[in-house]
Amino acid sequence: MKSGQGAICVALTAAALFGAATPLAKELLGSVDPFMLAGLFYLGSGAGLGLGIAWRLLISPGSRSSTGHRINKGELPWLLGAIATGGVAGPALLMLGLSSTPAATSSLLLNLEGVLTAVIAWAIFRENVDIQVFLGMVAIVAGGVILSWHPGSTGMPVGALLIVGACLCWAIDNNLTRKVAANDAMVIACVKGLVAGPVNLAIAIAAGASLPSAGTVAAAMLTGLAGYGVSLVLFVVALRHLGTARTGAYFSVAPLFGVMLSLVIWPALPDLSFSAAALLMALGIWLHVRERHEHRHSHEQLEHTHRHRHDEHHQHEHDFPYSGDEPHTHSHVHLPVTHSHAHFPDIHHRHRH
């Protein structure tokens, strides 16, 4: 499962980038309207990734392996649903909830995203779960709870419900994005940013907010490019190889990276709760990494397009001049096969158990 272990590193890097954006956002929130900041984050993500895609096409305009492919019509509802829930509804509910809920309580509630992501993946999309993976998720979430818990903090019930609603929106987003994860991850993240950014900016301007200074706009957009754009690209790649629940579990360690960066920006000795949370999250990651899911399973015939190498699942001929370069991207057919090997619930192993 070497490719899966590489995907674990990708998922953790996505979590690190997203977690690092949190203390940076805290610095910017003092002078920027929350909706405006969310809009600038997403706009920076979409614009930056768009430039990256344009550069990729410029340096290799005719290459199948670099240009990828278009999202097909059947996948558009999944992508639009992910944008609506994760890029528009989620941030809106979060900002409304934050207006009446203490930050400590909000951080605690935001840990529900990983739990809800896994529950939806397991209960609705029938993604397989082993006891070891379940216990790993419990350990990671418990670490997040300890990291965010501040005794005595209470919030207004309505605000708390809005934040729970935001977590549910992002959990739905994660599961819908799984449906299009075989596509070009940069394109998916770029489209999300270019749609969600203007929508959030429009909400902010309609509420009376105004654009901050040019320097603040640039800082917010750069933070969004790294914490929302590049992070989402890596998240989609991890979804492709690990499935939704496992990727969501690894992404749940993002608060740990946020606290670590906070300690660098605002130097202080980490307290006991930080050490306990780090140990629990490390335990959860260890339980996931040592997972070995292997059984006899059957692949039905499948045709799709994604970046791949010629491994045991990709033994096919090419209907175009092939130079032998790997990895490469093109539409290909998987013939029916039954075999046994270790695997994750990736885009080739979404079978029932």
Protein Blocks (a to p, Z undefined) as FASTA:
>chain_A
ZZmmmmmmmmmmmmmmmmmmmmmmmmmmmmgcfklmmmmmmmmmmmmmmmmmmmmmmmmm
mbmklnopaddfklmmmmmmmmmmmmmmmmmmmmmmmmmgcfklmmmmmmmmmmmmmmmm
mmmnopacdfklmmmmmmmmmmmmmmmpcghiacdfklmmmmmmmmmmmmmmmmmmmmmm
mpcfklmmmmmmmmmmmmmmmmmmmnopacddfklmmmmmmmmmmmmmmmmmmmmmmmmm
nojmlmmmmmmmmmmmmmmmmmmmmgcdddfklmmmmmmmmmmmmmmmmpccdddddddd
ddddddddddfklccddfbdcehiacdddddddddddddddddddfklcccZZ
